[in-house]
Amino acid sequence: LGRGTAVDSVIQSVFPAPVYYLALLCLVGGNFIFFYTNVYACVRAGYYDLARYMLLGPLYWLLMSVAAWVALVSLIRNPFYWAKTTHGVSLGATKLGLNLVAVSGGHTLNASAVAAHRVAPSRTATLTRSRIDTDDKDAGPLAGAKSLSVILPAYNEEALIASTVRSVVETLSRWGLEFEVVVVNDGSRDRTREIIEALAARDRRIRPITHSVNRGYGAALVTGFESAENDLIFFMDSDGQFDIGELATFLPLEQQYDAVWGYRTDRKDTWMRRLNAWGWKQLVRLFLGVSVRDVDCAFKLFRAEFFRMHRLETRGAMINAELLYKLRGDGCKIAQVGVRHIERKAGRATGARPAVILRAIKELVLYTWRWRIASRRATAR
C-alpha cells in the first residue's frame, strides 16, 4: 500500500525483504485467520456481545508476550512460586479463612502443629519444615491412629536392609501404632533375602516377600501395595537415605488429605542424578499434565482404599508418575511435605542406570497414549 512513498523506504530500511515477507505471511496467514475465526465463531453461535471482545485479540497477543517475559523472570528468581489467577471461588474461600496453608521452612513443625491446620478447598498444600522435635517423635500425638502398612522395596541392599528394617520397627513401636513392615525383595543377587527372612523369624510384624527375578522398582511396590492389610500405606526406600521418624509429620495429615507426598529438601545426590530428576519431572508434566515438587521422592503416605480402587499398570520407575496421575484424575487432595535426605552410607544406587531410564521413558509414552485413549472413550460413552 505504501509503495513509492516515504513509508515504503522506511519499511525497506527497517525490514530486509526476507524478514518482511515472512512477517507478512504470519500476519495474513496466521494472525488474521486466527483473529477472524474468533469473531466468526462468536457471531455464528449468536454470542454477539462476545464478538466485540474478540476485536481485542491483537492486544491479547501483546499481553501474552509480556506474560512470557514475566514468567521467565519468575522462573529464575522464584521457581516454586505459583502466580495463580484469583477466581470467585478462591475469593470466597479466602474470606472463610480456608486458603492454602504454607508453613515457612524456618519454623519447627511438629505433628500436633500440623494437625491444627484445616485446609478444605485446596487440592495441594506444601508444608515445609526444618526439623521435628525429638520429644514429638517418641511421644503420644500419633497414638490411636489408623493401622499402618510400611512397604520397603529392596534390591541388593544387604549392607543396609537390616538397619533400615530395625529402625522402622523400633520407631513405630514407640508410637504405639498397629503396623506391619512388608519388605519386598526384588530378585536380589546378594544376601538381602536371607537377612529379611531372619528378621521376620524374630518379629511377626515383618513380612518378607521375594520375587524370583528382578522385575523392577514399580513391580516391587505394586507387590507390596497388593499385600498390605492395614488402613494406611506408607513406602520408602531401603537404602537408609530417609529417617522413618519424619513420618510423624505425615500421619496427622491423612485425615485431611488423600495422600501425603514427600520432597527432598537437601538432596544428597550427584549433579547427574539431579539433572535426570529435573528432566524426568518436565517429561511427566509434558506428557501427563501433572506435577509436584519431587515426583520420585520415596517417602509417601496413602489411604489403602486408593490401591483397592485402582489397578496399577506400570512396573518400572514410572510408578510414581502413575500414582500422581491417578490421584489427580480422582481429584484427590495431596499435601507436599519436605523431608531430609541422608547421604547413602553403603551399597550402590541403581535408579540412574540407562536401562532404568529408557524403560521409564518407554512406559511414559506408552501409558500416556493408553490412558488418553481410555479417557476419550469414557468421555464418548
N, C-alpha and C positions, 0 to 999 in steps of 0.2 A: 504493500500500500504506500509505502514511503519512498519507492524507488525514484531516484533522480532528485531527491530533496536533501536538505541538511540532515534529516533524520536518518536517511539511508547511509550517509557517510559515517554518522556516529555509530550506527549498528555494526557496520563493517569494521570499524576500528576496534570496537569492544569484543565482538564475536567473530572469530575466524569462521570461514564457510563451513567446515565440518561440524564445529560445535553448534553453529546457528541452525543448520538443517536438522541435526539430531534433536535439538531443543524444540524446534518447530514440530517435529514428528511427535515428540512426547506431549506437547501442548494440545495438538489437534487429535492425535491418535489415542492418547491416554487420558489426559486430564479433562478434555472437553467431553469425551464419551462418558467418562465416569460421572462428571457433573450433570450431563444431560439425562443419563439413566436414573439418577437420584430424583430429579424433578419429574421425569416421566412416570416413575413408579408411584409417586405420591398422587399425581393427577389421575392416573389410570385407576388407582384404588379409591379415588374420591376424597383423599386427605388434602384438600386444597389449603387448609390452614397450615399444614406442614410444608407445603411446596415452597413457600416464601423463605423458610429457613434453609432449604437446600441451596438457595442462591448464595448463602454464606459459605459454601464449600471451599472456595479459594482461601478464605480467612482461616478455616479449619486446618487446611494443609500447612499454612504458615505456623499455626499454633502447634501442630504435630512436630515441626522442626524444632521449635523452642522446647517442647516437652522432651524430645530426644536428647538435646544438649543438657537439660536439667537432670535427666535420668543418668547420663554418663557421669556427670559430676557427683551425683549422689552415690552411684555405684563405687566410685573411687573413695569418696570421703566417708561414707556410712553404708557399707554393703548390706547390712541386715535391717535397714530401716524400710518400712513399707508405707509409702505415701498413698494410703488407701482413701478412695473417694468417700466422703461422708454422705450417706443416704438418709432418708427419713427414718427407717427402722433403726439405724445406728444412733441417730439423734435421740430417739425415744429411749433406747437402751441406756444411753449415757445419762439422761435425766433421771433414770431409775437407779443409777449407781451400779449398773451391770456391765460396764465397759470392760474391755480386755485387761486382765491383770498382768503387769510386768514388774517383776521384783528385781531391783538393782543387784548386780553381781557383787557389789561391795558390802552387802549385808548378809548376816547369817540367816539361813532359812532352815528351821528345824521342822520336824514332822507336824507338830501342833500348829505352827505358824502357817504351814501350807493348808492344813485342814480348815483354817479360819477363813480362807478365801472362797468366795462363791462366784463362779463365772458361768452364767447361764447361757447367753445367746452366742458366745464366741465359739467358733469351730476349732480354733487353735490358740493356745496360750503358751508363751515362752517364759519359763521360770528358771532363772539362773541363780546360783548361789556359790559362795566361795568355800564354805565348809559346812560340816554338820557337827554339832556339839557332841562330844563323846558320851555325855550323860544321856542324851536323847537316843543314841544308837542302842544303848543297853537297857533302856527303861521301857515304861509301860504304855506309851500312846498307841502302840500297834497291837496291844492285847485285845482279843475279841475280834480281830479282823477275819475276813474270809479265809478259807483254806487255800494253800498256795502250792503250785507245782513249779519247780525250778528245772529248766531244761539246759543241759550243758552238752553241746556238741563237741566231740573231741576227735582229733586226727593226729596221731604220732605226738602225743603230749605226755609221754612217760615222765618227763622231768618235772612237770608242773601239776598234773592232774590230781595227785593225792593232796597236795596243799590247797588247791582250789576247792575240792570237794569238802575237805575238813573245815575250811573257812566258812563255807556256805552253811554246813550243818551246825557248827558252833554258834554262828551269828543268829540264825533263825531259831535255834533252841533257846537262846537268851530272851528272844522276843515273845516267847510263849505261843508261837503260831503252830497250827496244824499244817504240816508240809510234807512234801516228798521231793527227792532230788533224782531226776531222770537223767542219767549220763548215757549219751548215745555215742558209742564207739564206731566211727565211720570207716571200718576196714583198716584200722591202724596196723602197721607192719612192725611196730616195736612192742613194748610191754604194757601199753595202755590198757588192754583188755584184762590182763592178769591183775593189774593194780586196782581197777574199779571193782572187779569181782571180789577181791579180797576185802575191800572197804565195805561192799554190800553184805558180805558174810557177817560182819561185825555190827551192822546197823541196818535194820529192816526198812528204814526210811530212804535208803539209797537203792535205786532200781537201775541195774545196768542193762543196756540193750546194745547188741552188736550187729553191725552189717558185715556180712561175709566178705564183701568187697567195698572199695571206696566208691560211694555214689555221689558225693558232693555235699557241700555245706547246706544247701537248701533241703536236700533229701534227709540229712541228719535232723534238721529242725522239724521237718514235717513228721518224721517218725516220733519225735518227742511230743509234738503237739497232739498227735493221734493217740498217744499212750497216756497222756496226762489225765488225772482223775479228779482234780480239785477245781475250785471255783475261779481262781486266778491263775494265769500262766505267765511266768517270767523267764526270759532267757538271757544268758550272757556267755561269752566265750570261756574256754577252759585254760586260756594261756596266761592267767594271772595279771591281765592288764586292767582289770576293774576291781573295785572294792565292793563286795556284796553289801557292806554296811550302808552304802548310799541308797539302797532300796528303801530305807526308812523314809526318804523324801517322796518316793513314788507311791507307796501304799495308800496314804490318806487321799490321794488324788483320784483313786479308782471309783470313788463314789460320785464324782462329778464328770469324769471323762471316760470314754470308751477305751482309750489306750494312752499310756504314758511313754513317750519316746525320748530316749537319752541322746545327748550330743556331747562329743568330747570337747572340753573347754581348753585343754592344752595338749594337743595331740602329740604323742611321743612316737612319731613315725618318720621315716626318711622323706626327703622332699619329693622323691619319685612316687611314693605311695600317696602322699598328699595331692600331688598333681593328678594321679589316677582317680582319686576320690572326687576331686573337683570336676574332672571331665565326665565321670560317670553320673554325677549329680545333674550336670547340664543335659546329658543324653536322656536321663529319666524324665526331666522336666519337658524336654522337647517332644519325646515320643508319647509319654503317658499324661502329660499335663499336670503332674503333681510334684510337690517339692517340700522338703523340710531342711533344717539346717545341716543335719548329718544323716544321710539316708541309711548308711550301713553300720551305724554305731550298734554294737552288740550288747545293748543294755536296754531292754524293753519289757513293759508290763501290759498284759491284755486281759480282758474278760474271756473266760473259757468258751462262752457261747458263740463268740465270733468264729472260732475254729470249728464249731459244730454246724454252723450255718454255711461255711464256705469250704469248698474243696480246693486246696492249694495245688497249683499246677506246675510251678517251676521247681527245679531241683538243684540249681547252682547258686551263684552269688546274686542272682536276680530275685531271690526270695524276699528280701527286704523291700524292694521296689513293688513287688506284687502285694505284700501286706499293706503298704501305704496306699496303693491304687484302690484296693478293695475296701479299705477303711474309708477313704474319701468317697468312693462310689456309694457307700451306705449312708453317707452324711454323718459319719461318726465324729465326735469331738476328740481332739488329740492335744495333750499337754506335752510341751517340749521342756526337758529339764537338763541342765548342764551337769555332767559327771566328770570326775577326774580320770585322766588316762595315765596309766602307770607303764613305765618302760618295761619291755619284756626282759625277764631275767634269764631265761633258758629257752631251748627249742628254736624253731625257725618258722616264721610266718609263711603261709602258702597262698594267701589271697591275691598276691600280686603276680603270680605266675602267668605267662602269656596264655596258656591253655585255659586257665580260670577266667581271664578277662574276655577271651574270644567266646567262650561258652556263654558268659553273661550277656554280651552284645547280641549273640545269636538268639538267645531266649528273649531279649528285649524286643528285637524286631519281630520275631515270630508271634509272640503272645500279644504284642500291641495290635498286630493285624487281626488275630483271632478275637480278641476282646472287642475291637471296634466293629467287626462283622457281627458278633453276637449282640452288641448293643443296638446296631441298626435293625437287626431282625426283631429284637424285642420291641423297639420303638414302632416298627411297622405293624407288629401284631396288636 
